[in-house]
Amino acid sequence: MTDLDGIDASLLARDLDVRPYRQAFVVVVDRELTRAGVAQLVRERLGLAPRFEQIVAGWPAPKWTPDDGFDVMGHVRETTLPAGQTIESWIEQRLGLATDRDHPLWQLWLLRLPGDRHALVMLAHPALGRPAHLLDVLLDGASAGPVADVAAGGPVEALATGVGAMVDSAWRTVSGHPAPCRVAGVAVALADVQAVARASGCCVRDVAFTLVAEGLARALPTEHDPITWVPVAGRGHALALPVGVPDTYSRLIQLASMAETWDASADEVPAAAAQARAARTVVGAPRHQVLLAGVGELPEAARIGTARVLGLTAFTTPADDEEVTVNVTACAGQVFFGAAALWALDGFGSGVQAGLARLVTHVGKERTR
């Protein structure tokens, strides 16, 4: 058993029946996987991600405790999406369901999609991502080492954590209100993003975040630049995301200037654990409307069992004062943007694509001068 630390307690307190708090990872694969085969893979690798077979129990000093009734097959499920239903609408339905706190806080769904397409969807609470995330350890060919983070405190801190979590959860239960989560996903060519970054003298992250601003400029119900929290290399930065800047290239230069002092090195943390760690940086962060998190590129060789990974899109439900979250991942030659908000994200995907087209055109004209 492991003591529940203050950050985990705060993350768990965000999870309300009227407004569940979790992350969804959509992994598109090149072939169908069987439920029995995926369940066996989970059994073989659960030891690398122990929190995925634990629950939080005990008072007044709560601990991560083994679930005596844990059954892998109860967490690995499958379904077929009917014709006409999008994967986004299915995810919205799942994200809106209250969490079953009597069992470990995750599910892994095998989806059969129209057009003979296949995906795995991991639904998990962000507090489960240490020391490793189950999705990362299921991915062959991708780094899945342990994530160094805040260590649990001693018995005094554990007692304070238990009391604090109870107060925190009670306050959120009283002040929380139903807020259905809406999601939108879009992908663009990684080669185009890299070409714009090289020609502009900035990094891929700057271009990707500019495209997020382009998408939100169409989807946000306000013209004001929203206060945005950006986790980078385990730390957070607050900025006013320039959605009101009318010119796309000017927006890129402005964002690159804001980010020039940030750690631009590749984050070695595996994809799913990085998204969970990004959520941890929000605890104690200043009030913000937007959470914008990005991770490094998933290797081309990434596989789950016998299936090759064709795409990975991540979504995080907004919590507290957040109105929208956007996760950026790179995989199989594409950059994937997963947005989740308290309103319909009409125009987000087309805004991202149109923004990249304008940047590609701009740098092309600059090269011909």
C-alpha positions as CSV (number, residue, x, y, z in Angstrom):
1,M,0.0,0.0,0.0
2,T,1.2,3.5,-0.8
3,D,0.1,6.8,0.9
4,L,-2.1,9.1,-1.2
5,D,-0.1,12.3,-1.7
6,G,-1.6,15.8,-1.8
7,I,-1.5,16.2,-5.6
8,D,-3.3,12.8,-6.2
9,A,-5.9,13.8,-3.5
10,S,-6.6,17.0,-5.3
11,L,-6.9,15.3,-8.7
12,L,-9.3,12.7,-7.2
13,A,-11.4,15.4,-5.6
14,R,-12.0,16.9,-9.1
15,D,-13.9,13.8,-10.1
16,L,-17.6,14.6,-9.4
17,D,-20.7,12.6,-10.3
18,V,-22.1,15.6,-12.1
19,R,-18.8,16.4,-13.8
20,P,-16.5,13.4,-14.1
21,Y,-12.8,14.0,-14.5
22,R,-10.7,11.7,-16.6
23,Q,-8.6,11.3,-19.7
24,A,-9.4,9.4,-22.9
25,F,-6.7,8.0,-25.2
26,V,-7.9,6.9,-28.6
27,V,-5.4,4.6,-30.3
28,V,-6.2,3.7,-33.9
29,V,-4.7,0.4,-35.0
30,D,-4.3,-1.3,-38.4
31,R,-6.2,-4.5,-37.5
32,E,-8.7,-6.0,-35.1
33,L,-7.5,-7.2,-31.7
34,T,-9.4,-9.7,-29.6
35,R,-10.7,-8.9,-26.1
36,A,-9.1,-12.1,-24.7
37,G,-5.8,-11.2,-26.3
38,V,-5.7,-7.6,-25.0
39,A,-6.8,-8.8,-21.5
40,Q,-3.9,-11.3,-21.5
41,L,-1.5,-8.5,-22.5
42,V,-2.8,-6.4,-19.7
43,R,-2.3,-9.2,-17.2
44,E,1.3,-9.7,-18.3
45,R,2.2,-6.0,-17.8
46,L,0.1,-4.7,-14.9
47,G,3.0,-5.1,-12.6
48,L,4.7,-2.2,-14.4
49,A,1.7,0.1,-13.7
50,P,0.5,-1.0,-10.3
51,R,-2.1,1.7,-9.7
52,F,-4.2,0.2,-12.4
53,E,-5.1,-2.7,-10.0
54,Q,-5.5,-0.5,-7.0
55,I,-8.2,1.6,-5.3
56,V,-8.1,4.5,-2.8
57,A,-9.2,3.3,0.6
58,G,-8.7,4.1,4.3
59,W,-9.6,7.0,6.5
60,P,-8.3,9.4,7.8
61,A,-5.0,8.5,6.0
62,P,-6.1,7.2,2.5
63,K,-3.8,4.8,0.6
64,W,-3.5,3.2,-2.8
65,T,-4.7,-0.3,-1.9
66,P,-5.0,-3.5,-4.0
67,D,-8.5,-4.2,-5.2
68,D,-9.3,-7.6,-3.8
69,G,-12.0,-8.2,-6.4
70,F,-9.9,-7.0,-9.3
71,D,-10.8,-8.8,-12.6
72,V,-9.1,-7.7,-15.8
73,M,-12.0,-8.8,-18.0
74,G,-14.2,-6.4,-16.0
75,H,-12.1,-3.5,-17.3
76,V,-11.4,-4.7,-20.9
77,R,-14.5,-4.3,-22.9
78,E,-15.6,-4.2,-26.6
79,T,-18.3,-2.7,-28.7
80,T,-19.2,-1.9,-32.3
81,L,-20.1,1.6,-33.2
82,P,-23.3,1.7,-35.3
83,A,-23.3,3.4,-38.7
84,G,-23.8,7.1,-38.3
85,Q,-22.2,7.4,-34.8
86,T,-18.8,9.1,-34.6
87,I,-16.1,8.1,-32.3
88,E,-16.2,11.6,-30.8
89,S,-19.9,11.2,-29.8
90,W,-19.2,7.8,-28.3
91,I,-16.3,9.3,-26.2
92,E,-18.6,12.2,-25.1
93,Q,-21.1,9.6,-23.8
94,R,-18.4,7.7,-21.9
95,L,-16.8,10.8,-20.4
96,G,-20.2,11.9,-19.1
97,L,-20.7,8.7,-17.0
98,A,-20.0,8.8,-13.2
99,T,-16.9,7.0,-12.1
100,D,-17.1,3.6,-10.4
101,R,-14.9,4.2,-7.3
102,D,-15.3,0.7,-6.0
103,H,-12.8,-0.5,-8.6
104,P,-9.7,0.8,-10.3
105,L,-10.5,4.0,-12.2
106,W,-10.0,2.8,-15.8
107,Q,-11.5,1.0,-18.7
108,L,-10.0,-0.2,-22.0
109,W,-12.5,-0.5,-24.9
110,L,-11.9,-2.3,-28.2
111,L,-14.0,-0.4,-30.8
112,R,-15.0,-1.7,-34.2
113,L,-15.5,1.3,-36.4
114,P,-17.4,1.7,-39.6
115,G,-15.3,0.9,-42.7
116,D,-13.5,-2.0,-41.1
117,R,-11.5,0.3,-38.9
118,H,-10.4,-0.5,-35.3
119,A,-9.4,1.5,-32.2
120,L,-8.6,1.0,-28.6
121,V,-9.8,3.6,-26.1
122,M,-8.3,3.9,-22.7
123,L,-10.4,5.8,-20.2
124,A,-8.5,6.6,-17.0
125,H,-8.2,9.0,-14.1
126,P,-5.1,11.2,-14.3
127,A,-4.1,10.1,-10.8
128,L,-3.3,6.6,-12.2
129,G,-0.3,7.7,-14.3
130,R,2.5,7.2,-11.8
131,P,4.9,5.5,-11.7
132,A,3.9,4.4,-15.2
133,H,0.7,4.4,-17.3
134,L,-0.9,1.2,-18.4
135,L,-1.3,2.4,-21.9
136,D,2.4,3.2,-22.3
137,V,3.4,-0.3,-21.0
138,L,1.0,-1.9,-23.5
139,L,2.7,-0.1,-26.4
140,D,5.7,-2.1,-27.7
141,G,8.4,0.0,-29.4
142,A,7.6,3.1,-27.2
143,S,9.6,4.1,-24.1
144,A,7.6,3.3,-21.0
145,G,10.1,3.9,-18.2
146,P,9.0,5.1,-14.7
147,V,8.1,8.8,-14.3
148,A,9.9,10.6,-11.5
149,D,7.6,12.8,-9.6
150,V,6.6,14.1,-6.2
151,A,7.2,11.3,-3.6
152,A,4.5,10.5,-1.0
153,G,5.0,12.1,2.4
154,G,5.0,10.6,5.9
155,P,2.1,9.7,8.1
156,V,1.5,13.3,9.2
157,E,1.2,14.4,5.6
158,A,-1.0,11.4,4.8
159,L,-3.4,12.4,7.6
160,A,-3.5,16.0,6.3
161,T,-4.1,14.7,2.8
162,G,-7.1,12.7,3.9
163,V,-8.7,15.7,5.7
164,G,-7.8,18.0,2.8
165,A,-9.2,15.7,0.2
166,M,-12.5,15.3,2.1
167,V,-12.9,19.1,2.4
168,D,-11.8,19.6,-1.3
169,S,-14.3,17.0,-2.5
170,A,-17.1,18.4,-0.4
171,W,-16.5,21.9,-1.7
172,R,-16.5,20.8,-5.3
173,T,-19.7,18.6,-4.7
174,V,-21.5,21.7,-3.4
175,S,-20.2,24.1,-6.0
176,G,-20.1,21.8,-9.0
177,H,-22.7,21.8,-11.7
178,P,-23.5,19.5,-14.5
179,A,-21.3,20.3,-17.5
180,P,-21.5,17.9,-20.4
181,C,-18.1,17.5,-22.1
182,R,-17.9,17.9,-25.9
183,V,-14.8,16.8,-27.9
184,A,-13.2,17.3,-31.2
185,G,-10.2,15.7,-32.9
186,V,-8.2,16.5,-35.9
187,A,-4.9,15.5,-37.5
188,V,-2.4,17.2,-39.8
189,A,0.8,16.1,-41.5
190,L,3.8,16.2,-39.2
191,A,6.1,16.9,-42.2
192,D,4.2,20.1,-42.9
193,V,4.4,21.2,-39.3
194,Q,8.2,20.4,-39.3
195,A,8.7,22.4,-42.5
196,V,7.0,25.5,-41.1
197,A,9.1,25.2,-37.9
198,R,12.4,24.9,-39.8
199,A,11.5,27.9,-42.1
200,S,10.4,30.0,-39.2
201,G,13.3,29.3,-36.9
202,C,11.1,27.9,-34.2
203,C,10.2,24.4,-32.8
204,V,7.4,22.0,-33.7
205,R,5.7,22.7,-30.4
206,D,5.4,26.4,-31.3
207,V,3.7,25.6,-34.6
208,A,1.4,23.0,-33.0
209,F,0.3,25.5,-30.3
210,T,-0.3,28.2,-33.0
211,L,-2.6,25.8,-34.7
212,V,-4.4,25.2,-31.4
213,A,-4.9,29.0,-31.2
214,E,-6.2,28.9,-34.8
215,G,-8.8,26.3,-33.9
216,L,-9.9,27.9,-30.7
217,A,-10.2,31.3,-32.5
218,R,-13.1,29.7,-34.4
219,A,-14.5,27.6,-31.5
220,L,-14.3,29.9,-28.5
221,P,-17.4,31.9,-27.6
222,T,-15.2,35.0,-26.9
223,E,-12.7,37.2,-28.7
224,H,-10.6,37.7,-25.6
225,D,-7.2,35.9,-25.4
226,P,-7.9,33.2,-22.8
227,I,-5.5,32.6,-19.9
228,T,-3.8,29.3,-20.8
229,W,-1.8,26.9,-18.6
230,V,0.9,25.1,-20.6
231,P,2.8,22.2,-18.9
232,V,6.3,21.8,-20.3
233,A,8.9,19.3,-19.0
234,G,7.0,18.8,-15.7
235,R,6.6,22.6,-15.0
236,G,3.8,24.9,-16.0
237,H,3.6,28.3,-17.7
238,A,0.7,30.7,-17.8
239,L,0.1,32.9,-20.9
240,A,-2.6,34.7,-22.8
241,L,-3.2,32.5,-25.8
242,P,-3.3,34.9,-28.8
243,V,-6.6,33.9,-30.4
244,G,-7.4,37.5,-31.2
245,V,-4.3,38.0,-33.5
246,P,-5.8,38.0,-37.0
247,D,-2.7,36.9,-38.9
248,T,-1.6,33.3,-38.5
249,Y,2.1,33.9,-39.0
250,S,2.1,36.8,-36.5
251,R,0.4,34.5,-34.0
252,L,3.2,31.9,-34.5
253,I,6.0,34.5,-34.0
254,Q,4.2,35.9,-30.8
255,L,3.8,32.4,-29.4
256,A,7.4,31.4,-30.2
257,S,8.6,34.6,-28.4
258,M,6.6,33.7,-25.3
259,A,8.0,30.2,-25.3
260,E,11.7,30.9,-26.1
261,T,12.7,30.6,-22.4
262,W,10.9,27.3,-21.9
263,D,12.7,24.0,-22.0
264,A,12.6,23.1,-25.7
265,S,14.2,19.7,-25.3
266,A,12.2,16.6,-26.1
267,D,10.2,15.3,-23.2
268,E,11.3,11.7,-22.5
269,V,8.1,10.8,-20.6
270,P,5.9,8.3,-22.5
271,A,2.8,9.7,-24.1
272,A,0.0,8.7,-21.7
273,A,2.1,9.3,-18.6
274,A,3.0,12.8,-20.0
275,Q,-0.7,13.7,-20.2
276,A,-1.2,12.5,-16.6
277,R,1.8,14.5,-15.5
278,A,0.5,17.5,-17.3
279,A,-2.7,17.3,-15.2
280,R,-0.6,17.2,-12.0
281,T,1.0,20.5,-12.8
282,V,-2.4,22.1,-12.7
283,V,-2.7,21.5,-9.0
284,G,-1.9,24.9,-7.5
285,A,-1.7,26.6,-10.9
286,P,-3.3,30.1,-11.3
287,R,-6.8,30.3,-12.6
288,H,-7.0,29.6,-16.3
289,Q,-9.6,28.9,-19.0
290,V,-7.5,26.7,-21.2
291,L,-5.2,23.7,-20.5
292,L,-2.8,23.1,-23.4
293,A,-0.5,20.1,-23.2
294,G,1.8,18.6,-25.8
295,V,4.1,15.5,-25.8
296,G,6.8,14.2,-28.0
297,E,6.4,11.9,-31.0
298,L,5.4,8.3,-30.6
299,P,7.9,6.0,-32.5
300,E,6.9,4.7,-35.9
301,A,7.4,1.1,-34.6
302,A,4.8,1.5,-31.8
303,R,2.5,-1.5,-31.6
304,I,-0.1,-3.1,-29.3
305,G,0.1,-6.8,-29.6
306,T,0.1,-7.6,-33.3
307,A,-1.4,-4.3,-34.3
308,R,0.5,-1.3,-35.6
309,V,-0.5,2.1,-34.1
310,L,-1.8,4.5,-36.7
311,G,-2.8,7.3,-34.5
312,L,-3.1,8.5,-30.9
313,T,-5.4,11.3,-29.8
314,A,-5.8,12.3,-26.2
315,F,-8.7,14.1,-24.4
316,T,-8.9,15.5,-20.9
317,T,-12.2,16.7,-19.4
318,P,-12.1,20.3,-18.2
319,A,-12.1,20.8,-14.4
320,D,-12.7,23.6,-12.0
321,D,-12.4,26.9,-13.9
322,E,-11.2,25.3,-17.1
323,E,-13.4,25.7,-20.1
324,V,-11.4,23.8,-22.7
325,T,-8.4,21.5,-22.8
326,V,-6.3,20.5,-25.8
327,N,-3.8,17.7,-26.0
328,V,-1.3,17.5,-28.8
329,T,0.4,14.2,-29.8
330,A,2.5,13.1,-32.8
331,C,2.3,9.6,-34.2
332,A,2.7,7.8,-37.6
333,G,3.7,10.9,-39.5
334,Q,0.8,13.0,-38.2
335,V,0.1,15.5,-35.4
336,F,-3.1,14.8,-33.5
337,F,-5.1,17.5,-31.7
338,G,-7.7,16.4,-29.1
339,A,-9.9,19.2,-27.7
340,A,-12.5,18.9,-24.9
341,A,-14.8,21.7,-23.8
342,L,-18.0,22.7,-22.1
343,W,-19.6,23.7,-25.4
344,A,-19.6,22.4,-29.0
345,L,-16.3,22.8,-30.7
346,D,-17.7,23.7,-34.1
347,G,-14.9,24.9,-36.3
348,F,-12.0,23.7,-34.2
349,G,-10.8,21.1,-36.7
350,S,-11.2,23.2,-39.8
351,G,-9.4,26.1,-38.0
352,V,-6.4,23.9,-37.3
353,Q,-6.2,22.7,-40.9
354,A,-6.8,26.2,-42.4
355,G,-4.1,27.6,-40.1
356,L,-1.5,25.1,-41.2
357,A,-2.4,25.8,-44.9
358,R,-1.8,29.5,-44.4
359,L,1.5,28.9,-42.6
360,V,2.7,26.5,-45.4
361,T,1.8,29.1,-48.0
362,H,3.5,31.9,-46.1
363,V,6.8,30.1,-45.7
364,G,6.6,29.0,-49.3
365,K,6.3,32.5,-50.5
366,E,9.2,33.6,-48.2
367,R,11.5,31.0,-49.8
368,T,10.8,32.2,-53.3
369,R,11.6,35.8,-52.6
